[in-house]
Structures are given as structure tokens and as C-alpha cells.
Amino acid sequence: MTAKVRRVLVSGGGIGGLAVAGALARHGVAVDVIEARADPAVTGIGISVPNNALRMLGKLGVLDEVVAAGYPFDEYVMCDATGARIVGLPCPSSSDGTPGYLGITRARLAGILRAAATTEGARPRFGVTIEDLADGPAAARVRTSDGQEADYDLVVGCEGLRSPLRERLFGAEHGPVFTGYSCWRARPRLPRRVAAMTKFAGATTDAGLVPLGEDEMYLFQVTAEPGNPRHEPGERRELLAERLAEYTGPIAEVRENLPPAEEIVYSPLFEVRLPAPWHRGRAVVLGDAAHAVVPHLSQGGSQALEDAVVLAEELTRRPLAEALPAFTARRFDRARHLQRVSSAILVREMTGHRPDPDELSRDMASIRAYLDQPV
Ligand SMILES: Cc1cc2nc3c(=O)[nH]c(=O)nc-3n(C[C@H](O)[C@H](O)[C@H](O)COP(=O)(O)OP(=O)(O)OC[C@H]3O[C@@H](n4cnc5c(N)ncnc54)[C@H](O)[C@@H]3O)c2cc1C
């Protein structure tokens, strides 16, 4: 494990996987990407991308495309359940012009990351997973479900929340833990009604609207779901409408214009807290597989992007045996801190504790100062 990596397998072609594949391929590393989904097309609703993630997309060379395909904004608006504005929290652009925040559809973001990775030379295969991994001093030999077998200097697991590679390396005890809360998301049959991420504080739930483009937006709502019940897809429209019943103003308008049940995405919220180090032998995990976080600071995808950039930097700077510990050392405390802060905001909002506008402004400024630190 003395030389720098030349051949890498990335398992999982989500946000973190595509980002690390593109970053490594750009440095001349031969990268294979395997993705369990048979269909390259990504479904899902939208994603909010804060400044720290946009800076990573800049390093990956795709910021301009992302900005053109999304909707940048520079404040985070807090309202009450009627839609009356309480405060606007500034999310300014950074000095290099990188926007403060942006909304984009998941399909567009994935499409941009995938095109960048393949243009740099990464080779994706869909409907493929790892069947066997034999770690050795010279290489990791990997057999995949499409019958191929190959040697790699490193295997990078970016398989998300339920990563089989994490379980293979570190055991089943580090799997996702349900927080007690879930998130509902939908694209209402309505034009955009907000010019920035806008949150509406209900009595026992929170709802929000995020602009996605000139004429598009998405709704999210976080609700307590004790015991993690299974909500059948066909019932989701009715269940979401019930949960939105207390809101008036813009959210009521959205409630009257929900899409069909099958277009509503229901996601129980989980955390993963994999202890350090995040590597074993010639394999390492990143993103949700290592540190899934609740979405209250839009940091899940953002931290996966930071992981991807940092891992690629370390791997192209030093030998593997030094790069992997350096990766965890640079990433662990930051990802853990943001998990704690995000989780505290979730609990605060769901237990009805509403800070006053000054406190919210101070909180937001201190979070932004933390996120502005170099990774
Ligand atoms: C309700 C909700 C809202 C969110 N909102 C935001 C937000 O606004 N901003 C933000 O930054 N983050 C947000 N997130 C978090 C964000 O979606 C994740 O943190 C991010 O997608 C993690 O990236 P990843 O690459 O680690 O995993 P993923 O993007 O989940 O990708 C994992 C990939 O691995 C594939 N895979 C799984 N198993 C295997 C296998 N065995 N072999 C090969 N491939 C496999 C999957 O099909 C998938 O494509 C939100 C999450 C939720 C639940």
C-alpha cells in the first residue's frame, strides 16, 4: 500500500460516488463505478445545496452547470403556519461569487455529476453490485454480480444508508438508526410561490418550500412517526394532506394541489454514526454510509461532496496507507459536528421550541461561519 492509487472501484453511483469517481478520474486514476440501480435515471424530488456544497461542486468543475440548472437564492425565510414572515436569515454568496444556496431537482444534479464523471473517463455499470471482495497486500480482488472479476488498489463504498460494504467491513452494528421522524416530499401542481427556501412552523410539524427553477418548487414536511410505521404508497396523498391540515396560506394552497400519491416521496429519517476510521484494508466508505444526517441543514449530500473532494485530494497527494487515515482525520469531526447540530434543530423544531428571530439569526451566522471553514 505504498504507491498512490491507479485503479479504483467506486460502489454506489449516488451523489458521493459520482463526485469521487469524477475527481479521481480527472487525476488520471482508472475508475470503475458500479451502481445497484439498473436504470441510470435518478428519481426523487429536489435537493437544497448550500454554499459549502456548491464550493465543492466548483472544485469538481460543474458549478456553472449546476447554477444554470437550478435556482440560486440568498436567504432562508422563516414563517409561521399562516405564511406570515418571521425572519429572513441571510445566506450570502461567498467572495468568489459562489451562491449562498440553491435548489435543483435530484435528476438534474445526478445527470450533471454523471456526465462529468464519464467525461473524465470513469466507467459506470448499472444493475451491478459487489459479490465478493478479497483484500490482499497487492490489490483487492473484486467479483461483481455481472460476472466480472478485477483487481483494484482501493474500493470506495458510496452505497448510502444501508451500505452492504459498510456491513462487510465493520459489521451490522453500525447500521442506520431511526430518529422517530420522517420527511414527506412532493412537487405540487403549482408554479413556484417562493423566491428562497421558506419554512413554515406548525404546532407539531414543520413544512417548507424550496424553489427548483423559474417555475418549479418542492414541498417538504417533517412529521413525528413513532415506531416508523409503513405508509402504503397509494395512501400517501391522503396522509400528507392530513398532516398539512393545520397550515393556511401558501402551504394550504400546496395542499390543494398535491400530485398523485405515487409521486409523493416518504422518507423515514435515519442517522449513521460509523466510528473512525472509515477504512479497513483497501476499502473505505463515505457519505451516508459513514455519517447519514437528518436534512435540517441540507448537509447529507453536502458532506458526501466534501468527502469526495477530500478523499480524491488525499489519494492523489500521498500513498494509500497515509491517504486513508488522513481522509478520516480531515472528515470525522466535521461530519459528526454537523450531525449533532442538524439533529438538535430537528428536535427543537419538532418539540415546538421556536427561538426568537435574533436567536435564529445568531444561530444561522454561527453555522455559516463553521461551514465556511476550509475542509
Ligand atoms: C428527506 C431527505 C431530504 C434530504 N435533503 C437534502 C438536502 O436538501 N440537501 C442535502 O445535501 N442532502 C439532503 N439529503 C441527504 C442526501 O440525499 C444524502 O445525504 C446523499 O444522497 C448521500 O449521498 P451518498 O452518495 O452517500 O448516497 P446516495 O446518494 O444515497 O447514493 C447511494 C447510491 O448507492 C447505490 N447502492 C446502494 N446499494 C448498493 C450496492 N450494494 N452496490 C452498488 N450500489 C448501491 C444506490 O442505488 C444509490 O445510487 C436529504 C435526505 C433525506 C432523507
The ligand as an SDF file (V2000), in Angstrom:
LIG
                    3D

 53 58  0  0  0  0  0  0  0  0999 V2000
  -35.8790   13.6640    3.2540 C   0  0  0  0  0  0  0  0  0  0  0  0
  -34.4710   13.9480    2.8840 C   0  0  0  0  0  0  0  0  0  0  0  0
  -34.1250   15.2000    2.4080 C   0  0  0  0  0  0  0  0  0  0  0  0
  -32.8010   15.4880    2.0990 C   0  0  0  0  0  0  0  0  0  0  0  0
  -32.4800   16.7380    1.6670 N   0  0  0  0  0  0  0  0  0  0  0  0
  -31.1930   17.0390    1.4400 C   0  0  0  0  0  0  0  0  0  0  0  0
  -30.8330   18.3480    1.0130 C   0  0  0  0  0  0  0  0  0  0  0  0
  -31.7040   19.2020    0.7940 O   0  0  0  0  0  0  0  0  0  0  0  0
  -29.5140   18.6240    0.8200 N   0  0  0  0  0  0  0  0  0  0  0  0
  -28.5480   17.6720    1.0160 C   0  0  0  0  0  0  0  0  0  0  0  0
  -27.3520   17.9590    0.8340 O   0  0  0  0  0  0  0  0  0  0  0  0
  -28.8640   16.4200    1.4050 N   0  0  0  0  0  0  0  0  0  0  0  0
  -30.1490   16.0770    1.6080 C   0  0  0  0  0  0  0  0  0  0  0  0
  -30.4840   14.8220    1.9760 N   0  0  0  0  0  0  0  0  0  0  0  0
  -29.4290   13.8140    2.1540 C   0  0  0  0  0  0  0  0  0  0  0  0
  -28.8560   13.3170    0.8380 C   0  0  0  0  0  0  0  0  0  0  0  0
  -29.8710   12.8450   -0.0310 O   0  0  0  0  0  0  0  0  0  0  0  0
  -27.8770   12.1920    1.1190 C   0  0  0  0  0  0  0  0  0  0  0  0
  -27.0740   12.5300    2.2160 O   0  0  0  0  0  0  0  0  0  0  0  0
  -26.9790   11.9500   -0.0800 C   0  0  0  0  0  0  0  0  0  0  0  0
  -27.7470   11.4680   -1.1630 O   0  0  0  0  0  0  0  0  0  0  0  0
  -25.8910   10.9550    0.2940 C   0  0  0  0  0  0  0  0  0  0  0  0
  -25.0960   10.6600   -0.8190 O   0  0  0  0  0  0  0  0  0  0  0  0
  -24.4260    9.2380   -0.9340 P   0  0  0  0  0  0  0  0  0  0  0  0
  -23.6900    9.2370   -2.2160 O   0  0  0  0  0  0  0  0  0  0  0  0
  -23.7090    8.9150    0.3130 O   0  0  0  0  0  0  0  0  0  0  0  0
  -25.6430    8.2290   -1.0050 O   0  0  0  0  0  0  0  0  0  0  0  0
  -26.8030    8.1410   -2.0840 P   0  0  0  0  0  0  0  0  0  0  0  0
  -26.9550    9.4240   -2.7950 O   0  0  0  0  0  0  0  0  0  0  0  0
  -27.9510    7.5420   -1.3420 O   0  0  0  0  0  0  0  0  0  0  0  0
  -26.2700    7.1070   -3.1390 O   0  0  0  0  0  0  0  0  0  0  0  0
  -26.0710    5.7520   -2.8480 C   0  0  0  0  0  0  0  0  0  0  0  0
  -26.1050    5.0030   -4.1580 C   0  0  0  0  0  0  0  0  0  0  0  0
  -25.6360    3.6800   -3.9500 O   0  0  0  0  0  0  0  0  0  0  0  0
  -26.4740    2.7800   -4.6280 C   0  0  0  0  0  0  0  0  0  0  0  0
  -26.3540    1.4950   -3.9590 N   0  0  0  0  0  0  0  0  0  0  0  0
  -26.9620    1.0500   -2.8410 C   0  0  0  0  0  0  0  0  0  0  0  0
  -26.5490   -0.1800   -2.5290 N   0  0  0  0  0  0  0  0  0  0  0  0
  -25.6340   -0.5180   -3.4590 C   0  0  0  0  0  0  0  0  0  0  0  0
  -24.8290   -1.6640   -3.6560 C   0  0  0  0  0  0  0  0  0  0  0  0
  -24.8760   -2.7140   -2.8400 N   0  0  0  0  0  0  0  0  0  0  0  0
  -23.9850   -1.6780   -4.7140 N   0  0  0  0  0  0  0  0  0  0  0  0
  -23.9270   -0.6310   -5.5850 C   0  0  0  0  0  0  0  0  0  0  0  0
  -24.6840    0.4740   -5.4390 N   0  0  0  0  0  0  0  0  0  0  0  0
  -25.5070    0.5390   -4.3790 C   0  0  0  0  0  0  0  0  0  0  0  0
  -27.8450    3.4210   -4.5410 C   0  0  0  0  0  0  0  0  0  0  0  0
  -28.7130    2.9230   -5.5410 O   0  0  0  0  0  0  0  0  0  0  0  0
  -27.5070    4.8920   -4.7240 C   0  0  0  0  0  0  0  0  0  0  0  0
  -27.4970    5.2690   -6.0750 O   0  0  0  0  0  0  0  0  0  0  0  0
  -31.8060   14.5020    2.2680 C   0  0  0  0  0  0  0  0  0  0  0  0
  -32.1540   13.2220    2.7100 C   0  0  0  0  0  0  0  0  0  0  0  0
  -33.4720   12.9520    3.0130 C   0  0  0  0  0  0  0  0  0  0  0  0
  -33.8370   11.5690    3.5080 C   0  0  0  0  0  0  0  0  0  0  0  0
  1  2  1  0
  2  3  1  0
  2 52  2  0
  3  4  2  0
  4  5  1  0
  4 50  1  0
  5  6  2  0
  6  7  1  0
  6 13  1  0
  7  8  2  0
  7  9  1  0
  9 10  1  0
 10 11  2  0
 10 12  1  0
 12 13  2  0
 13 14  1  0
 14 15  1  0
 14 50  1  0
 15 16  1  0
 16 17  1  0
 16 18  1  0
 18 19  1  0
 18 20  1  0
 20 21  1  0
 20 22  1  0
 22 23  1  0
 23 24  1  0
 24 25  2  0
 24 26  1  0
 24 27  1  0
 27 28  1  0
 28 29  2  0
 28 30  1  0
 28 31  1  0
 31 32  1  0
 32 33  1  0
 33 34  1  0
 33 48  1  0
 34 35  1  0
 35 36  1  0
 35 46  1  0
 36 37  1  0
 36 45  1  0
 37 38  2  0
 38 39  1  0
 39 40  1  0
 39 45  2  0
 40 41  1  0
 40 42  2  0
 42 43  1  0
 43 44  2  0
 44 45  1  0
 46 47  1  0
 46 48  1  0
 48 49  1  0
 50 51  2  0
 51 52  1  0
 52 53  1  0
M  END
$$$$
